[in-house]
Structure formats: C-alpha cells, structure tokens
Amino acid sequence: MFKKLGESIKKRPAIGWILFAVVMVGVFLLGLLAASITERRAEIATLLNNKQIEIEGIESRNERWGINYPREYQTWLKTQDMDFSSKHMGNVPSDVLEARPSMVVMWAGYAFSREYTAPRGHMHAIEDIHNTLRTGTPGDGVDDMQPGTCWACKSPDVPRLMHEVGIEEFYKAKWSHWGSEVVNPIGCADCHDPQTMQLKITRPALVEAFERQGRDITKATQQEMRSLVCAQCHVEYYFKGDDKYLTFPWDNGSSVEEIEAYYDEIEFTDWTHSLSRAPMLKAQHPDYEIFNMGPHAKRGLSCADCHMPYRSEGGIKYSDHQVVSPLKNITSTCQTCHRDSEENLREYVYEYQDKVLEIRDRIEEVLPKVHIMAKIAWDNGATDQEMAQALKLIRQAQWRWDFSVASHGASFHAPVETQRMLAHSLDRSLQAQLELQKVFHDKGITDFQMPDISSKDKAQEYIGLDMKALKSAKEQWIKTVPPRWLKEAKENGRLLSNL
C-alpha cells in the first residue's frame, strides 16, 4: 500500500502536500484535545488541592460546601426559583387538588385529601414539609400524624442523624421529634463524598433493596450513579412494620404489577378508603422505576444528563445543580442529542403528555364515582362477600393510576408504559363499576344521586373534612413551632445563624 502511495506522490506531488496538511491538522487537533484534557485535570486537581475549608464527616450545612465549590453551589441556589411553567408542569406553586378536585374523593381517609401541591425546587424541601396540611400540627400535646421516616428524603441532616443515633431509631421516632435537627434542605451531602466529591449513596433503603435483589450497588458505574443518587428518593417506598422502616418494594421487580404483587404477598395496605372501604395503596413518586422503562434510560442516559446538564467555565466542566425540567433550557438538554428546533422538541413533549393525560383525566371522572357507588352499596346493606371483587378492582385501578400520576414526569419519561398502566386502570375502574351495578341490582338500589364534587371545597366537605379547623390549627402551628425549631438549630450550630 505504501509503495503504491509513494508512486502516486511521485506522479502527483500535490497528493503528498494534501496528506501532509491533513496529518498536521490532525496532530494539531489532537494536541488541542490533549491540552484541554490536561487543563481540565489540572483545574480539578487545583480545586481539590486548594479547598478553602476542610469538610469532614457528614456536613449537612450546604453553605459550607459552597465555599469550596462555588459554581455548583450558585446553581443549586437557583432551586429556590419559581419562575418556570410549561404546559403541564414547572416549579411554580400550584394547588393540584384545586385543579383536579376528584382526587380529594380518591384519597378520602388519607392525608393527601387535605392538601396536594405541585413540587417545587430542592431548596423548598424543609419549608414545604413544615407547611403542608399532610403533616398536621404535631407536638404540644397533639398526636403526631407521621413518623420520623417522613424526613428521609428532605435533608442531608438525615444521613447525619442516622449515623449519630442509628437507622432504626431515626425511623421509629415521631416526625416532630426531629424538627430542630432536620433543618437544611436537600443538598451536597445527600449525594457527594466530601473528600473526593465522588457520587455517594447516603440512604440505606436503596442499598438494602439492591442487596435483597442480589446486586452490589458499589459496582455501579459513574453513569449509573448519576441516576442512583436520585433513586435514593425519587422512588416508590413504604414504611415497614411498627417501626416504620423505610423499604423499597423491589423484591419481585420494579414494574407496577411486580410491586403490587409484593404488597399483596405481605398483605400491605396504606389506608382503608373512608367511602368505599377498599384496602388502598398510595404510590409515592416512582420516577426512577418509570424512567428505567422509557427510551432515554434504554439508550444509556441518566437523570442528571437531562435535569443537571453539564456547563463549562474556563477549563472547568461541571453539572448545573438547578435540578429542574429540561424544558427550561432545551439548548443544553434536549439539543445536545436531538438536532431539531426548540419549538419542535417542546411540542413533541407536549404531544406525549397530552395523550397520556387524556386517559388520566378519564380515570379521574370514573374512579371517584366508583368509590361513591361503593359507599352507597355499603349504606344499603351490602356484605363483605358481595363487595369483595369490586374492592379488589378499586385497589388495582387506583394503584395503576397513582403509580402513573405520582411520578410527575411519567408521561414523558415512559409514555408508552404510562399509557399502558393508565389503560389498565381505566379498564379496572369500569369493571369495578359493573361489579357494583350487580350489587345495586341485588339490593334493589335504583334511586341515588351523585354528590357535587366539582370543586376542592365541595369534595372535601363531602368526605367529611373540616378544612376551616385544619387550616386554622396549621396556621397557628406554623407561627409557633417551626420558628422554635429553627431557633434551636441555629443556637446549636446545625443551621448557620446568618440564614
């Protein structure tokens, strides 16, 4: 080959010059690449070797990390912003029950019927769990509604406390017991090793779930870790036993049917519906499970690729820690892979969401009526045996609906799987309706009227909630108890006093 090339060059010297130019350009580009890599490594080494302060142990105060890593910290601070709204989601405050009051009836007898708002950024985690009506007004002689486990995903103070008092002790304490301890919002120590800045799993439930499946989470790749640190919290879970031990129900697998089978095997129920008396399951936020069933995960992408895209500053490449919808900055998220316009990419997402939510909305018309029909049947003397099949279908229908809607990104993360789950939910809802119509026929129930649940207030009144009293008690509690917690935290150095 080289002999023929040499002969060609002798005949046509221009070929030699072209080859020389190509080689020189290639060498130049390789040199630039090598220099860039060397520069980046040097910058990273400089960052690690010239830290302003030494962070030891589990440092839950995010401001301390910000001294060493100002770029990441400044973008993390933006999680407090409430300036983005897409067609169906965003980071702005939103009363979901006001927009979809039928959910009040679907959650009758459960704390979610009191209040359910759209999620905001990580910096609001402590504020939001204080303020929600779902946590009630614990303390000062009032029984707690929730266990300490409810703090598990809200703060880097959680792994600190688990280390100090033990995992079991943390879970089984009352929620209010940790009020002055869990004070720093979701941040650096939740995901990073302070010495190396490598991603780190800090929540035992994820490690334990892997172990029960015969998997070693320490073998995860860096790309897998960029999703697993999110999976510490953005998953389905339940509180196991009297000690409320946080557990991921993945032993049979992580699909909606496999998790349901797990719950059925252990005869687990989150609550008994106050109208239909059905033994209900409440999905939490199975984002990781549903993401893994979608096209992006199957192509090797991680959560961070889209929600924490890389940014460059000088020779430094770092992740944007403003965890937010990719639609807020399509240029640095979607367009890194998809060669299409921002407008088209945004419309593709809306198209997926619209089609999924069309089925969701239909379920939210049918399933509340099914719960109400079940109540009417009970009120007219229906027996446990007559109601058994309808209650089973109600449990299955609402579980599939909830698994789909509790994961706020499901309609995009895995649109096909989410449509499948919702289709099965609608099917079971209609089957339950048919079963109840049989009971109505047997009991001679012909004259009944559906209540007016067209607004949140009407729906809450129908299911028996005294919202005026709940809100009044909560407002008084917010004025008195959380300020005392924060004052104590500052006095003890758990929360920086300048905040």
PEDAPE-V750010 format. One line per field, one symbol per residue. ss: DSSP state (a for helix, b for strand, c for the rest). psi: psi as a letter, one per 40 degrees, with the letter a starting at -180 (. if undefined). burial: # if it has 24 or more other C-alpha atoms within 12 Angstrom, else .. Layout:
BEGIN
ss->???
psi->???
burial->???
END
This chain:
BEGIN
ss->caaaaaaaaaacaaaaaaaaaaaaaaaaaaaaaaaaaaaaaaaaaaaaaccccccccccccaaaaaaacaaaaaaaaaaaccccbccccbccccbaaaaccaaaaaccccaaacccbccccaaaaaaaaaacaaacccbccbccccbaaaacccccaaaaaaaaacaaaaaacbaaaacccccccccaaacbccccccbccccaaaaaaaaaccccaaaccaaaaaaaaaaccccccbbbccccbbbccccccccaaaaaaaaaacccccbbccccccbbccccccaaaaacccaaaaccccaaaaaccbbbbccbbbbccccccaaaaaaacaaacccccaaaaaaaaaaaaaaaaaaaaaaaaaaaaaaaaaaaaaaccccaaaaaaaaaaaaaaaaaaaaaaccccaaaacaaaaaaaaaaaaaaaaaaaaaaaaaaaaaccccccccccccaaaaaaaccccaaaaaaaaaaaaaaaaaaaaaaaaacccccccc
psi->dddddddddddgddddddddddddddddddddddddddddddddddddefidihhiaghehdddddddgddddddddeeeigehhadeiaeihhhddddgedddddfheiddedhhiiiaideedddddddiedeagiifehiidiiddeedeeieddddddddeidddddeiidedededgehihadedeihddeeiihhehdddddddddefihdeeiiddddeddddeddgiiiihhadefhhhhfedeieiddddddddddefhhdihhedeeihihhicgfdddddeeidddeeeiiddddegiiihhbehhihheghihdedgddecdeddhgiidddddddddddddddeddddddedddddddddddddddfeiidddedddddddddddddddddddhdededdgddddddddddddddddddddddddddddefhdgihhihfeidddddddeehgdddddddddddddddddddddddddeeehhee.
burial->..............................................#.......#..#########.##.###.######.#.#...#####..####.########################################......#################....##########################.#....############......#......#################...########..####.##.##....###########################.##...##########.....#.#############.###..........##..##.##..##.####################...#...##.###########################.#####################.##............##.##.##.##.#.#......#..##..##..##..#....##....
END
